[in-house]
Amino acid sequence: MLNPLIRTLVKVVVASLIVGTILSHFSITAEQMIKESGLSYERVEDMARRGLS
């Protein structure tokens, strides 16, 4: 039962590391991405809180 869950979590972790490495290589920060999308930190925080609830 936990095997598919663990496999999925490992895939998410590996994908996150790959994306993080690529963004770091091009010197792209989270702050830059938020500014480019036209959002504020408060708006992102609000969306994250609503998504988790």
C-alpha distance matrix in Angstrom:
0.0 3.8 5.5 6.7 7.6 9.4 10.9 12.2 13.6 15.3 16.8 18.1 19.6 21.2 22.6 24.0 25.7 27.2 28.5 29.8 31.6 33.2 34.4 35.7 37.6 39.4 40.0 38.3 37.4 35.4 38.7 40.2 37.3 37.7 41.4 41.3 39.1 41.6 39.3 39.9 37.7 38.0 36.9 33.8 33.0 33.5 31.2 28.4 28.8 28.8 25.7 23.8 25.1
3.8 0.0 3.8 5.7 5.1 6.0 8.5 9.9 10.5 12.2 14.2 15.3 16.4 18.2 19.9 21.0 22.5 24.3 25.7 26.7 28.5 30.4 31.4 32.5 34.5 36.4 36.8 35.3 34.3 32.4 35.8 37.4 34.7 35.1 38.9 38.9 36.9 39.4 37.0 37.5 35.1 35.5 34.7 31.5 30.5 31.4 29.3 26.2 26.8 27.2 24.1 22.0 23.7
5.5 3.8 0.0 3.8 5.4 5.2 6.1 8.6 9.9 10.6 12.3 14.3 15.4 16.5 18.3 20.0 21.2 22.6 24.4 25.7 27.1 28.8 30.3 31.4 33.0 35.1 35.8 34.5 33.9 32.3 35.9 37.1 34.4 35.2 39.0 38.7 36.9 39.6 37.6 38.3 36.0 36.8 35.8 32.4 31.9 32.9 30.6 27.6 28.6 29.1 25.7 23.9 26.0
6.7 5.7 3.8 0.0 3.8 5.5 5.0 6.1 8.6 9.9 10.6 12.3 14.3 15.4 16.4 18.3 20.0 21.1 22.5 24.2 25.8 27.1 28.5 30.1 31.6 33.4 34.3 32.6 32.1 30.4 34.0 35.0 32.1 32.9 36.6 36.1 34.1 36.9 35.0 36.0 34.0 34.8 33.4 30.1 29.9 30.8 28.1 25.4 26.7 26.7 23.2 21.9 24.0
7.6 5.1 5.4 3.8 0.0 3.8 5.4 5.2 6.2 8.7 9.9 10.6 12.3 14.3 15.4 16.5 18.5 20.1 21.1 22.4 24.4 25.9 26.9 28.3 30.3 31.9 32.5 30.7 29.8 27.9 31.4 32.7 29.9 30.4 34.2 34.0 32.0 34.6 32.4 33.1 30.9 31.6 30.5 27.2 26.6 27.6 25.2 22.3 23.3 23.7 20.3 18.6 20.9
9.4 6.0 5.2 5.5 3.8 0.0 3.8 5.4 5.0 6.1 8.6 9.9 10.5 12.2 14.2 15.2 16.5 18.4 20.0 20.9 22.5 24.4 25.6 26.7 28.5 30.6 31.1 29.7 28.9 27.3 30.9 32.3 29.8 30.5 34.3 34.2 32.5 35.2 33.1 33.6 31.2 32.3 31.5 28.0 27.4 28.8 26.6 23.5 24.7 25.6 22.2 20.4 23.0
10.9 8.5 6.1 5.0 5.4 3.8 0.0 3.8 5.5 5.2 6.3 8.8 10.0 10.6 12.3 14.3 15.5 16.6 18.4 19.9 21.2 22.8 24.4 25.7 27.1 29.1 30.1 28.8 28.5 27.2 30.8 31.8 29.1 30.3 33.9 33.4 31.9 34.8 33.1 34.0 31.9 33.2 32.1 28.5 28.5 29.9 27.4 24.5 26.2 26.8 23.2 22.0 24.7
12.2 9.9 8.6 6.1 5.2 5.4 3.8 0.0 3.8 5.4 5.1 6.3 8.7 9.9 10.5 12.3 14.3 15.4 16.5 18.2 20.0 21.2 22.4 24.1 25.8 27.4 28.2 26.5 26.1 24.5 28.1 29.0 26.2 27.1 30.8 30.3 28.5 31.4 29.6 30.7 28.7 29.9 28.6 25.1 25.2 26.5 23.8 21.1 22.9 23.3 19.7 18.8 21.6
13.6 10.5 9.9 8.6 6.2 5.0 5.5 3.8 0.0 3.8 5.4 5.1 6.2 8.6 9.9 10.5 12.3 14.3 15.3 16.3 18.3 20.1 21.0 22.2 24.3 26.0 26.4 24.8 24.0 22.4 26.0 27.3 24.7 25.5 29.2 29.1 27.6 30.3 28.3 28.9 26.6 27.9 27.0 23.4 23.2 24.8 22.5 19.4 21.2 22.1 18.7 17.3 20.4
15.3 12.2 10.6 9.9 8.7 6.1 5.2 5.4 3.8 0.0 3.8 5.4 5.1 6.1 8.5 9.8 10.6 12.3 14.2 15.2 16.5 18.5 19.9 20.9 22.5 24.7 25.4 24.3 23.9 22.8 26.5 27.6 25.2 26.6 30.1 29.8 28.7 31.7 29.9 30.6 28.3 30.0 29.2 25.5 25.5 27.5 25.2 22.1 24.2 25.3 21.9 20.7 23.9
16.8 14.2 12.3 10.6 9.9 8.6 6.3 5.1 5.4 3.8 0.0 3.8 5.5 5.2 6.1 8.5 9.9 10.6 12.2 14.0 15.4 16.6 18.3 19.8 21.1 22.9 24.0 22.7 22.7 21.7 25.5 26.1 23.5 25.0 28.5 27.8 26.6 29.8 28.3 29.4 27.6 29.4 28.3 24.6 25.1 26.9 24.2 21.6 24.0 24.8 21.2 20.7 24.0
18.1 15.3 14.3 12.3 10.6 9.9 8.8 6.3 5.1 5.4 3.8 0.0 3.8 5.5 5.1 6.0 8.6 9.9 10.5 12.0 14.1 15.4 16.3 18.0 19.9 21.3 22.0 20.3 19.9 18.5 22.2 23.0 20.4 21.6 25.2 24.8 23.4 26.4 24.8 25.8 23.9 25.6 24.5 20.8 21.3 23.2 20.6 17.9 20.4 21.3 17.8 17.4 20.8
19.6 16.4 15.4 14.3 12.3 10.5 10.0 8.7 6.2 5.1 5.5 3.8 0.0 3.8 5.5 5.1 6.2 8.7 10.0 10.4 12.2 14.3 15.3 16.2 18.2 20.2 20.6 19.4 18.8 17.8 21.5 22.6 20.5 21.9 25.4 25.3 24.4 27.3 25.6 26.1 23.9 25.9 25.3 21.5 21.7 24.1 22.0 18.9 21.4 22.9 19.7 18.8 22.4
21.2 18.2 16.5 15.4 14.3 12.2 10.6 9.9 8.6 6.1 5.2 5.5 3.8 0.0 3.8 5.4 5.1 6.2 8.7 9.8 10.6 12.5 14.3 15.2 16.5 18.8 19.8 19.0 19.1 18.8 22.6 23.1 21.0 23.0 26.3 25.7 25.1 28.3 27.1 27.9 26.0 28.3 27.6 23.8 24.4 26.9 24.6 21.8 24.6 25.9 22.6 22.1 25.8
22.6 19.9 18.3 16.4 15.4 14.2 12.3 10.5 9.9 8.5 6.1 5.1 5.5 3.8 0.0 3.8 5.5 5.1 6.2 8.5 9.9 10.7 12.3 14.1 15.4 16.9 18.2 16.8 17.3 16.7 20.5 20.6 18.2 20.3 23.5 22.6 21.9 25.3 24.2 25.5 24.0 26.3 25.2 21.5 22.6 24.9 22.3 19.9 23.0 24.1 20.7 20.8 24.5
24.0 21.0 20.0 18.3 16.5 15.2 14.3 12.3 10.5 9.8 8.5 6.0 5.1 5.4 3.8 0.0 3.8 5.4 5.2 5.9 8.5 9.9 10.5 11.9 14.1 15.5 16.0 14.5 14.3 13.5 17.3 17.9 15.8 17.6 20.9 20.5 19.9 23.0 21.7 22.6 20.8 23.2 22.5 18.7 19.6 22.2 20.0 17.5 20.5 22.0 19.0 19.0 22.7
25.7 22.5 21.2 20.0 18.5 16.5 15.5 14.3 12.3 10.6 9.9 8.6 6.2 5.1 5.5 3.8 0.0 3.8 5.5 5.0 6.0 8.6 9.9 10.3 12.1 14.4 14.9 14.3 14.4 14.6 18.3 18.8 17.3 19.5 22.5 22.2 22.1 25.2 24.1 24.7 22.8 25.5 25.2 21.4 22.2 25.1 23.2 20.6 23.6 25.4 22.5 22.2 26.0
27.2 24.3 22.6 21.1 20.1 18.4 16.6 15.4 14.3 12.3 10.6 9.9 8.7 6.2 5.1 5.4 3.8 0.0 3.8 5.4 5.2 6.3 8.7 9.9 10.6 12.7 14.2 13.7 14.8 15.3 19.0 18.7 17.0 19.8 22.5 21.5 21.7 25.1 24.5 25.6 24.2 27.1 26.3 22.7 24.0 26.7 24.5 22.3 25.6 27.0 24.0 24.3 28.0
28.5 25.7 24.4 22.5 21.1 20.0 18.4 16.5 15.3 14.2 12.2 10.5 10.0 8.7 6.2 5.2 5.5 3.8 0.0 3.8 5.4 5.1 6.1 8.5 9.8 10.9 12.1 10.8 11.8 12.1 15.7 15.3 13.4 16.1 18.8 17.8 17.9 21.3 20.8 22.1 20.9 23.9 23.0 19.4 21.1 23.8 21.5 19.7 23.2 24.5 21.7 22.4 26.1
29.8 26.7 25.7 24.2 22.4 20.9 19.9 18.2 16.3 15.2 14.0 12.0 10.4 9.8 8.5 5.9 5.0 5.4 3.8 0.0 3.8 5.5 5.2 6.0 8.5 10.1 10.2 9.3 9.6 10.2 13.8 14.0 12.8 15.4 18.0 17.7 18.1 21.2 20.4 21.1 19.5 22.6 22.3 18.8 20.1 23.2 21.4 19.4 22.7 24.5 22.0 22.4 26.1
31.6 28.5 27.1 25.8 24.4 22.5 21.2 20.0 18.3 16.5 15.4 14.1 12.2 10.6 9.9 8.5 6.0 5.2 5.4 3.8 0.0 3.8 5.5 5.1 6.1 8.8 9.7 10.1 11.4 13.0 16.3 15.9 15.2 18.2 20.4 19.8 20.8 23.9 23.5 24.2 22.8 26.1 25.8 22.4 23.8 26.9 25.2 23.2 26.5 28.3 25.8 26.1 29.9
33.2 30.4 28.8 27.1 25.9 24.4 22.8 21.2 20.1 18.5 16.6 15.4 14.3 12.5 10.7 9.9 8.6 6.3 5.1 5.5 3.8 0.0 3.8 5.4 5.1 6.5 8.6 8.7 11.0 12.8 15.9 14.7 13.7 17.1 19.0 17.8 18.9 22.2 22.3 23.6 22.7 26.1 25.5 22.2 24.1 27.0 25.1 23.5 27.1 28.6 26.0 26.9 30.6
34.4 31.4 30.3 28.5 26.9 25.6 24.4 22.4 21.0 19.9 18.3 16.3 15.3 14.3 12.3 10.5 9.9 8.7 6.1 5.2 5.5 3.8 0.0 3.8 5.4 5.3 6.1 5.1 7.2 9.2 12.1 10.9 10.3 13.6 15.4 14.5 15.8 18.9 19.0 20.0 19.2 22.7 22.3 19.2 21.2 24.2 22.5 21.2 24.7 26.4 24.2 25.2 28.8
35.7 32.5 31.4 30.1 28.3 26.7 25.7 24.1 22.2 20.9 19.8 18.0 16.2 15.2 14.1 11.9 10.3 9.9 8.5 6.0 5.1 5.4 3.8 0.0 3.8 5.4 4.8 6.0 7.5 10.2 12.8 12.1 12.5 15.6 17.1 16.8 18.5 21.2 21.1 21.5 20.4 24.0 24.1 21.0 22.6 25.9 24.6 23.0 26.3 28.4 26.4 27.0 30.6
37.6 34.5 33.0 31.6 30.3 28.5 27.1 25.8 24.3 22.5 21.1 19.9 18.2 16.5 15.4 14.1 12.1 10.6 9.8 8.5 6.1 5.1 5.4 3.8 0.0 3.8 5.5 7.8 10.4 13.4 15.7 14.3 14.7 18.2 19.3 18.4 20.4 23.2 23.6 24.4 23.6 27.3 27.2 24.2 26.0 29.2 27.8 26.3 29.8 31.6 29.5 30.2 33.9
39.4 36.4 35.1 33.4 31.9 30.6 29.1 27.4 26.0 24.7 22.9 21.3 20.2 18.8 16.9 15.5 14.4 12.7 10.9 10.1 8.8 6.5 5.3 5.4 3.8 0.0 3.9 5.5 9.1 12.2 13.9 11.8 12.3 16.0 16.6 15.3 17.6 20.4 21.3 22.4 22.1 25.8 25.5 22.8 25.1 28.1 26.6 25.7 29.2 30.8 28.9 30.1 33.7
40.0 36.8 35.8 34.3 32.5 31.1 30.1 28.2 26.4 25.4 24.0 22.0 20.6 19.8 18.2 16.0 14.9 14.2 12.1 10.2 9.7 8.6 6.1 4.8 5.5 3.9 0.0 3.8 6.4 10.0 11.2 9.6 11.1 14.3 14.8 14.4 16.9 19.2 19.7 20.2 19.7 23.5 23.6 21.1 23.1 26.3 25.3 24.3 27.7 29.6 28.1 29.1 32.5
38.3 35.3 34.5 32.6 30.7 29.7 28.8 26.5 24.8 24.3 22.7 20.3 19.4 19.0 16.8 14.5 14.3 13.7 10.8 9.3 10.1 8.7 5.1 6.0 7.8 5.5 3.8 0.0 3.8 6.9 8.4 6.6 7.4 10.7 11.5 11.0 13.3 15.8 16.2 16.9 16.6 20.3 20.2 17.6 19.9 22.9 21.8 21.0 24.5 26.2 24.7 26.0 29.4
37.4 34.3 33.9 32.1 29.8 28.9 28.5 26.1 24.0 23.9 22.7 19.9 18.8 19.1 17.3 14.3 14.4 14.8 11.8 9.6 11.4 11.0 7.2 7.5 10.4 9.1 6.4 3.8 0.0 3.8 5.3 5.3 6.5 8.8 10.1 10.8 12.7 14.6 14.3 14.3 13.4 17.2 17.5 15.0 16.8 20.1 19.4 18.4 21.6 23.7 22.5 23.5 26.8
35.4 32.4 32.3 30.4 27.9 27.3 27.2 24.5 22.4 22.8 21.7 18.5 17.8 18.8 16.7 13.5 14.6 15.3 12.1 10.2 13.0 12.8 9.2 10.2 13.4 12.2 10.0 6.9 3.8 0.0 3.8 5.4 5.1 6.2 8.6 9.9 10.7 12.5 11.4 11.4 10.2 13.8 14.0 11.3 13.1 16.3 15.6 14.7 17.9 20.0 18.9 20.0 23.2
38.7 35.8 35.9 34.0 31.4 30.9 30.8 28.1 26.0 26.5 25.5 22.2 21.5 22.6 20.5 17.3 18.3 19.0 15.7 13.8 16.3 15.9 12.1 12.8 15.7 13.9 11.2 8.4 5.3 3.8 0.0 3.8 5.5 5.2 6.2 8.6 10.1 10.9 9.9 9.3 8.7 12.4 13.1 11.2 13.2 16.2 16.2 15.9 18.7 20.8 20.4 21.6 24.5
40.2 37.4 37.1 35.0 32.7 32.3 31.8 29.0 27.3 27.6 26.1 23.0 22.6 23.1 20.6 17.9 18.8 18.7 15.3 14.0 15.9 14.7 10.9 12.1 14.3 11.8 9.6 6.6 5.3 5.4 3.8 0.0 3.8 5.5 5.2 6.1 8.6 10.0 10.4 11.0 11.4 15.1 15.0 13.3 15.9 18.6 18.1 18.2 21.3 22.9 22.2 23.9 26.9
37.3 34.7 34.4 32.1 29.9 29.8 29.1 26.2 24.7 25.2 23.5 20.4 20.5 21.0 18.2 15.8 17.3 17.0 13.4 12.8 15.2 13.7 10.3 12.5 14.7 12.3 11.1 7.4 6.5 5.1 5.5 3.8 0.0 3.8 5.5 5.2 6.2 8.8 9.0 10.5 11.0 14.4 13.5 11.4 14.4 16.8 15.6 15.8 19.2 20.4 19.4 21.3 24.3
37.7 35.1 35.2 32.9 30.4 30.5 30.3 27.1 25.5 26.6 25.0 21.6 21.9 23.0 20.3 17.6 19.5 19.8 16.1 15.4 18.2 17.1 13.6 15.6 18.2 16.0 14.3 10.7 8.8 6.2 5.2 5.5 3.8 0.0 3.8 5.5 5.3 6.4 5.5 6.7 7.5 10.8 9.9 8.3 11.4 13.6 12.8 13.5 16.6 17.8 17.4 19.5 22.1
41.4 38.9 39.0 36.6 34.2 34.3 33.9 30.8 29.2 30.1 28.5 25.2 25.4 26.3 23.5 20.9 22.5 22.5 18.8 18.0 20.4 19.0 15.4 17.1 19.3 16.6 14.8 11.5 10.1 8.6 6.2 5.2 5.5 3.8 0.0 3.8 5.5 5.2 6.1 7.1 9.1 12.2 11.6 11.0 14.1 16.0 15.6 16.8 19.6 20.7 20.7 22.9 25.3
41.3 38.9 38.7 36.1 34.0 34.2 33.4 30.3 29.1 29.8 27.8 24.8 25.3 25.7 22.6 20.5 22.2 21.5 17.8 17.7 19.8 17.8 14.5 16.8 18.4 15.3 14.4 11.0 10.8 9.9 8.6 6.1 5.2 5.5 3.8 0.0 3.8 5.4 7.8 10.1 12.3 15.2 13.8 13.0 16.5 18.1 16.9 18.2 21.4 22.1 21.5 24.1 26.6
39.1 36.9 36.9 34.1 32.0 32.5 31.9 28.5 27.6 28.7 26.6 23.4 24.4 25.1 21.9 19.9 22.1 21.7 17.9 18.1 20.8 18.9 15.8 18.5 20.4 17.6 16.9 13.3 12.7 10.7 10.1 8.6 6.2 5.3 5.5 3.8 0.0 3.8 5.6 8.9 11.3 13.5 11.3 10.6 14.3 15.4 13.9 15.5 18.7 18.9 18.4 21.2 23.5
41.6 39.4 39.6 36.9 34.6 35.2 34.8 31.4 30.3 31.7 29.8 26.4 27.3 28.3 25.3 23.0 25.2 25.1 21.3 21.2 23.9 22.2 18.9 21.2 23.2 20.4 19.2 15.8 14.6 12.5 10.9 10.0 8.8 6.4 5.2 5.4 3.8 0.0 3.8 6.9 10.2 11.9 9.9 10.5 14.0 14.6 13.9 16.1 18.8 18.9 19.2 22.0 23.9
39.3 37.0 37.6 35.0 32.4 33.1 33.1 29.6 28.3 29.9 28.3 24.8 25.6 27.1 24.2 21.7 24.1 24.5 20.8 20.4 23.5 22.3 19.0 21.1 23.6 21.3 19.7 16.2 14.3 11.4 9.9 10.4 9.0 5.5 6.1 7.8 5.6 3.8 0.0 3.8 6.8 8.3 6.3 6.8 10.2 11.0 10.6 12.7 15.2 15.7 16.2 18.7 20.6
39.9 37.5 38.3 36.0 33.1 33.6 34.0 30.7 28.9 30.6 29.4 25.8 26.1 27.9 25.5 22.6 24.7 25.6 22.1 21.1 24.2 23.6 20.0 21.5 24.4 22.4 20.2 16.9 14.3 11.4 9.3 11.0 10.5 6.7 7.1 10.1 8.9 6.9 3.8 0.0 3.8 5.3 5.2 6.3 8.6 9.9 10.8 12.4 14.3 15.5 16.6 18.6 20.3
37.7 35.1 36.0 34.0 30.9 31.2 31.9 28.7 26.6 28.3 27.6 23.9 23.9 26.0 24.0 20.8 22.8 24.2 20.9 19.5 22.8 22.7 19.2 20.4 23.6 22.1 19.7 16.6 13.4 10.2 8.7 11.4 11.0 7.5 9.1 12.3 11.3 10.2 6.8 3.8 0.0 3.8 5.4 5.1 6.1 8.5 9.9 10.5 12.2 14.2 15.2 16.5 18.4
38.0 35.5 36.8 34.8 31.6 32.3 33.2 29.9 27.9 30.0 29.4 25.6 25.9 28.3 26.3 23.2 25.5 27.1 23.9 22.6 26.1 26.1 22.7 24.0 27.3 25.8 23.5 20.3 17.2 13.8 12.4 15.1 14.4 10.8 12.2 15.2 13.5 11.9 8.3 5.3 3.8 0.0 3.8 5.5 5.1 6.1 8.6 9.8 10.5 12.3 14.1 15.4 16.6
36.9 34.7 35.8 33.4 30.5 31.5 32.1 28.6 27.0 29.2 28.3 24.5 25.3 27.6 25.2 22.5 25.2 26.3 23.0 22.3 25.8 25.5 22.3 24.1 27.2 25.5 23.6 20.2 17.5 14.0 13.1 15.0 13.5 9.9 11.6 13.8 11.3 9.9 6.3 5.2 5.4 3.8 0.0 3.8 5.4 5.0 6.2 8.6 9.9 10.6 12.2 14.3 15.5
33.8 31.5 32.4 30.1 27.2 28.0 28.5 25.1 23.4 25.5 24.6 20.8 21.5 23.8 21.5 18.7 21.4 22.7 19.4 18.8 22.4 22.2 19.2 21.0 24.2 22.8 21.1 17.6 15.0 11.3 11.2 13.3 11.4 8.3 11.0 13.0 10.6 10.5 6.8 6.3 5.1 5.5 3.8 0.0 3.8 5.4 5.1 6.1 8.6 9.9 10.4 12.3 14.4
33.0 30.5 31.9 29.9 26.6 27.4 28.5 25.2 23.2 25.5 25.1 21.3 21.7 24.4 22.6 19.6 22.2 24.0 21.1 20.1 23.8 24.1 21.2 22.6 26.0 25.1 23.1 19.9 16.8 13.1 13.2 15.9 14.4 11.4 14.1 16.5 14.3 14.0 10.2 8.6 6.1 5.1 5.4 3.8 0.0 3.8 5.5 5.1 6.2 8.6 9.8 10.7 12.4
33.5 31.4 32.9 30.8 27.6 28.8 29.9 26.5 24.8 27.5 26.9 23.2 24.1 26.9 24.9 22.2 25.1 26.7 23.8 23.2 26.9 27.0 24.2 25.9 29.2 28.1 26.3 22.9 20.1 16.3 16.2 18.6 16.8 13.6 16.0 18.1 15.4 14.6 11.0 9.9 8.5 6.1 5.0 5.4 3.8 0.0 3.8 5.4 5.2 6.2 8.5 10.0 10.8
31.2 29.3 30.6 28.1 25.2 26.6 27.4 23.8 22.5 25.2 24.2 20.6 22.0 24.6 22.3 20.0 23.2 24.5 21.5 21.4 25.2 25.1 22.5 24.6 27.8 26.6 25.3 21.8 19.4 15.6 16.2 18.1 15.6 12.8 15.6 16.9 13.9 13.9 10.6 10.8 9.9 8.6 6.2 5.1 5.5 3.8 0.0 3.8 5.5 5.1 6.0 8.6 10.0
28.4 26.2 27.6 25.4 22.3 23.5 24.5 21.1 19.4 22.1 21.6 17.9 18.9 21.8 19.9 17.5 20.6 22.3 19.7 19.4 23.2 23.5 21.2 23.0 26.3 25.7 24.3 21.0 18.4 14.7 15.9 18.2 15.8 13.5 16.8 18.2 15.5 16.1 12.7 12.4 10.5 9.8 8.6 6.1 5.1 5.4 3.8 0.0 3.8 5.5 5.0 6.2 8.7
28.8 26.8 28.6 26.7 23.3 24.7 26.2 22.9 21.2 24.2 24.0 20.4 21.4 24.6 23.0 20.5 23.6 25.6 23.2 22.7 26.5 27.1 24.7 26.3 29.8 29.2 27.7 24.5 21.6 17.9 18.7 21.3 19.2 16.6 19.6 21.4 18.7 18.8 15.2 14.3 12.2 10.5 9.9 8.6 6.2 5.2 5.5 3.8 0.0 3.8 5.4 5.3 6.3
28.8 27.2 29.1 26.7 23.7 25.6 26.8 23.3 22.1 25.3 24.8 21.3 22.9 25.9 24.1 22.0 25.4 27.0 24.5 24.5 28.3 28.6 26.4 28.4 31.6 30.8 29.6 26.2 23.7 20.0 20.8 22.9 20.4 17.8 20.7 22.1 18.9 18.9 15.7 15.5 14.2 12.3 10.6 9.9 8.6 6.2 5.1 5.5 3.8 0.0 3.8 5.5 5.2
25.7 24.1 25.7 23.2 20.3 22.2 23.2 19.7 18.7 21.9 21.2 17.8 19.7 22.6 20.7 19.0 22.5 24.0 21.7 22.0 25.8 26.0 24.2 26.4 29.5 28.9 28.1 24.7 22.5 18.9 20.4 22.2 19.4 17.4 20.7 21.5 18.4 19.2 16.2 16.6 15.2 14.1 12.2 10.4 9.8 8.5 6.0 5.0 5.4 3.8 0.0 3.8 5.6
23.8 22.0 23.9 21.9 18.6 20.4 22.0 18.8 17.3 20.7 20.7 17.4 18.8 22.1 20.8 19.0 22.2 24.3 22.4 22.4 26.1 26.9 25.2 27.0 30.2 30.1 29.1 26.0 23.5 20.0 21.6 23.9 21.3 19.5 22.9 24.1 21.2 22.0 18.7 18.6 16.5 15.4 14.3 12.3 10.7 10.0 8.6 6.2 5.3 5.5 3.8 0.0 3.8
25.1 23.7 26.0 24.0 20.9 23.0 24.7 21.6 20.4 23.9 24.0 20.8 22.4 25.8 24.5 22.7 26.0 28.0 26.1 26.1 29.9 30.6 28.8 30.6 33.9 33.7 32.5 29.4 26.8 23.2 24.5 26.9 24.3 22.1 25.3 26.6 23.5 23.9 20.6 20.3 18.4 16.6 15.5 14.4 12.4 10.8 10.0 8.7 6.3 5.2 5.6 3.8 0.0
